[in-house]
Amino acid sequence: MTLVLLVCPVAGEQTCEVHVGDQEVGFPLDKMELQALCRLAGVVNDPTTSHVNPPIVTPVRKAIYDFLLDHMVVTAALVRQLALGEYRVRQVGTQGFFGEDGQGSEALFDLLYLAPTQRVYHVQGSHHGKVFSLVTGEAIVLLTTQTRSGNSGKGSVETQMAVYSRLDNPVLATLVKVLQPLLRGAINEKLAGPFLAVHRLGELIAADPEQVYKQAETISELDKAEVDALRALLFPSPSPARP
């Protein structure tokens, strides 16, 4: 089943028509702003690749998981410090970030939509490789989350990630489509990488929060207020006893 959402423009604005072939991914089309829908349509209407990743469960409370996504500069620094990856990130505006993976890829991630259980990112990126000297394109990443509670009473977050990419070079895009089983995994891995790093960091936090916090304290480039906010989440003060 294909869903088509036609957004009627106001004066001076264009019409954006979004075609989503698989409604199981659940884009919040009726809640997104026109500008966001236009950027979404530019990728998902005719993607070079598309992939819905299997759900992953991160064993931390939702507040900690959201903090890691909202403070990607802190997250990337901890990922490097704990040898989980080579990401370097800087904040762009209030809800975006620019990142490099240390392996030839860089991208601007812009948050198009934010709700308690969903995030939609637009990605504008490039990759310098050995086979193709420069590959550029756009992508859409949809994160859909659910909170889980285990038998121990500790919370966790289940995340479903859908990734759509559209390469700028039409010849290369055709080649990727023809060889999609071979190349789709590589593109998906690049785009999903930062979010999978959040998951791996969450696993380390669940295993040893004190060690992760100690590492955060040693990173001089981090803002002290953000480190303090992380500490408050990792070690919440017990509620005062009622009289």
C-alpha positions as CSV (number, residue, x, y, z in Angstrom):
1,M,0.0,0.0,0.0
2,T,1.3,3.5,-0.9
3,L,0.3,6.5,1.0
4,V,0.3,9.9,-0.7
5,L,0.1,13.0,1.3
6,L,-0.6,16.2,-0.7
7,V,0.1,19.3,1.4
8,C,-1.8,22.3,0.0
9,P,0.4,25.4,-0.1
10,V,-0.3,28.8,1.3
11,A,0.5,31.9,-0.8
12,G,4.1,31.8,-2.1
13,E,4.8,28.2,-1.0
14,Q,5.3,25.1,-3.1
15,T,3.2,21.9,-2.9
16,C,5.0,18.9,-1.5
17,E,3.6,15.5,-2.3
18,V,5.1,12.6,-0.2
19,H,4.8,9.0,-1.4
20,V,5.5,6.4,1.3
21,G,5.4,2.9,0.0
22,D,5.7,1.1,3.3
23,Q,3.4,2.5,6.0
24,E,4.8,0.2,8.6
25,V,7.7,2.7,9.0
26,G,5.1,5.2,10.2
27,F,6.3,8.7,9.2
28,P,4.3,11.3,11.1
29,L,3.2,13.0,7.9
30,D,0.2,14.8,9.3
31,K,2.3,16.4,12.1
32,M,5.3,17.6,10.1
33,E,5.8,21.2,8.8
34,L,5.7,21.9,5.1
35,Q,9.4,22.6,4.8
36,A,10.2,19.3,6.6
37,L,7.8,17.4,4.3
38,C,9.5,18.8,1.2
39,R,12.9,17.6,2.4
40,L,11.4,14.2,3.3
41,A,9.8,13.9,-0.2
42,G,13.1,14.8,-1.9
43,V,14.5,11.5,-0.5
44,V,11.7,9.0,0.1
45,N,9.7,9.5,-3.1
46,D,12.5,8.0,-5.2
47,P,15.2,6.6,-2.9
48,T,18.4,5.0,-4.1
49,T,18.3,2.6,-1.1
50,S,15.8,2.0,1.7
51,H,16.1,-0.3,4.7
52,V,14.3,-0.9,8.0
53,N,16.7,-2.1,10.5
54,P,15.8,-4.8,13.1
55,P,14.8,-3.3,16.5
56,I,17.5,-2.9,19.0
57,V,17.1,-2.6,22.8
58,T,19.3,-0.2,24.7
59,P,19.3,-1.1,28.5
60,V,19.0,2.5,29.8
61,R,16.1,4.7,30.9
62,K,14.4,6.8,28.2
63,A,15.7,10.0,29.8
64,I,19.3,8.8,29.4
65,Y,18.7,7.6,25.9
66,D,17.1,11.0,24.9
67,F,20.0,12.8,26.5
68,L,22.5,10.9,24.4
69,L,20.6,11.8,21.2
70,D,20.1,15.5,22.3
71,H,23.8,16.0,23.2
72,M,25.7,14.4,20.4
73,V,28.8,16.3,21.1
74,V,29.0,14.7,24.5
75,T,28.0,11.3,23.1
76,A,30.6,11.4,20.3
77,A,33.4,12.4,22.8
78,L,32.5,9.5,25.1
79,V,32.3,7.1,22.1
80,R,35.9,8.1,21.2
81,Q,37.1,8.0,24.8
82,L,35.7,4.5,25.3
83,A,37.0,3.3,21.9
84,L,33.6,2.7,20.5
85,G,34.2,4.7,17.3
86,E,36.0,7.7,15.9
87,Y,33.1,10.2,15.6
88,R,33.7,13.9,16.0
89,V,30.7,16.1,16.2
90,R,29.9,19.8,16.5
91,Q,26.6,21.4,17.3
92,V,24.8,23.2,14.4
93,G,21.9,25.4,15.5
94,T,19.7,24.2,18.3
95,Q,18.7,20.7,17.0
96,G,21.3,19.8,14.4
97,F,24.9,18.5,14.4
98,F,27.7,18.0,11.9
99,G,29.7,14.8,12.3
100,E,32.7,13.0,10.9
101,D,33.3,9.3,11.3
102,G,37.1,9.2,10.9
103,Q,36.7,6.9,7.8
104,G,36.1,9.4,5.1
105,S,32.4,10.3,5.7
106,E,31.0,13.6,7.0
107,A,27.4,14.8,7.2
108,L,25.0,17.4,8.5
109,F,22.2,15.9,10.6
110,D,19.1,18.2,10.8
111,L,16.2,17.2,13.1
112,L,13.0,17.6,11.1
113,Y,10.6,16.3,13.6
114,L,10.7,15.5,17.3
115,A,8.1,13.8,19.5
116,P,8.4,11.6,22.6
117,T,8.5,8.4,20.5
118,Q,9.7,9.6,17.1
119,R,12.6,11.5,15.5
120,V,13.0,12.3,11.8
121,Y,16.5,13.4,10.7
122,H,17.5,14.8,7.3
123,V,21.1,14.0,6.4
124,Q,23.2,15.9,3.8
125,G,26.5,14.1,3.5
126,S,29.6,13.0,1.5
127,H,32.1,10.2,1.5
128,H,35.6,10.1,0.1
129,G,36.5,6.5,-0.8
130,K,38.9,4.4,-2.7
131,V,36.5,3.1,-5.4
132,F,34.6,6.4,-5.9
133,S,36.6,9.5,-5.0
134,L,33.6,11.4,-3.9
135,V,30.0,10.4,-3.2
136,T,27.4,12.9,-2.1
137,G,23.7,12.6,-1.3
138,E,20.9,13.0,1.1
139,A,19.2,10.7,3.5
140,I,16.2,10.4,5.9
141,V,16.6,8.6,9.2
142,L,13.4,7.7,11.2
143,L,13.8,6.6,14.8
144,T,10.7,5.1,16.5
145,T,11.1,4.2,20.2
146,Q,9.2,2.3,22.8
147,T,10.0,2.0,26.5
148,R,10.4,-1.4,28.0
149,S,10.5,-2.7,31.6
150,G,12.4,-5.8,32.5
151,N,11.9,-8.2,35.4
152,S,14.4,-6.3,37.4
153,G,12.4,-3.2,37.1
154,K,15.1,-1.4,35.1
155,G,13.9,0.5,32.1
156,S,15.1,0.1,28.5
157,V,14.4,1.6,25.1
158,E,13.6,-0.4,22.0
159,T,14.4,1.5,18.8
160,Q,13.3,0.8,15.2
161,M,15.4,2.6,12.6
162,A,14.3,3.2,9.0
163,V,17.0,4.6,6.6
164,Y,16.4,6.1,3.1
165,S,19.2,7.4,0.9
166,R,19.3,9.3,-2.4
167,L,22.6,9.7,-4.2
168,D,23.3,12.9,-6.2
169,N,25.1,11.2,-9.1
170,P,22.4,9.5,-11.2
171,V,24.8,7.1,-12.8
172,L,26.1,6.0,-9.4
173,A,22.5,5.8,-8.1
174,T,21.6,3.5,-10.9
175,L,24.6,1.3,-10.2
176,V,23.7,1.1,-6.6
177,K,20.1,0.2,-7.4
178,V,21.3,-2.6,-9.7
179,L,23.8,-3.9,-7.1
180,Q,21.6,-3.0,-4.1
181,P,22.0,-6.3,-2.2
182,L,25.8,-5.6,-2.3
183,L,25.9,-1.9,-1.6
184,R,22.8,-1.2,0.4
185,G,24.4,-2.6,3.6
186,A,27.4,-0.3,3.3
187,I,25.2,2.8,2.8
188,N,22.9,1.8,5.6
189,E,25.8,1.1,7.9
190,K,27.3,4.6,7.3
191,L,24.0,6.4,8.0
192,A,22.9,4.2,11.0
193,G,26.4,4.3,12.5
194,P,26.0,7.3,14.8
195,F,22.8,6.0,16.2
196,L,24.2,2.5,16.8
197,A,27.1,4.2,18.6
198,V,24.5,5.7,20.9
199,H,23.2,2.2,21.5
200,R,26.7,0.8,22.3
201,L,27.4,3.7,24.7
202,G,24.0,3.0,26.4
203,E,25.1,-0.6,26.9
204,L,28.3,0.6,28.6
205,I,26.3,3.0,30.8
206,A,24.1,0.2,31.9
207,A,27.1,-2.0,32.8
208,D,29.2,0.6,34.6
209,P,27.7,4.1,34.8
210,E,30.4,5.3,37.3
211,Q,33.2,4.5,34.8
212,V,31.4,6.3,32.0
213,Y,30.9,9.3,34.1
214,K,34.6,9.3,35.2
215,Q,35.6,9.3,31.6
216,A,33.3,12.2,30.8
217,E,35.0,14.2,33.6
218,T,38.4,13.7,32.0
219,I,37.3,15.2,28.6
220,S,38.3,18.8,28.8
221,E,36.4,19.9,25.7
222,L,33.0,19.1,27.2
223,D,30.8,21.7,28.7
224,K,30.6,21.3,32.5
225,A,26.9,21.9,32.6
226,E,26.3,19.0,30.2
227,V,28.6,16.7,32.2
228,D,26.7,17.7,35.3
229,A,23.4,17.0,33.6
230,L,24.7,13.6,32.6
231,R,25.7,12.9,36.1
232,A,22.3,13.8,37.4
233,L,20.7,11.3,35.0
234,L,23.2,8.5,35.8
235,F,23.0,8.9,39.6
236,P,19.5,10.4,40.4
237,S,19.1,11.5,44.0
238,P,16.7,9.3,46.0
239,S,13.3,10.9,46.6
240,P,13.0,12.2,50.2
241,A,11.1,10.0,52.5
242,R,7.6,11.1,53.3
243,P,6.8,11.9,56.9
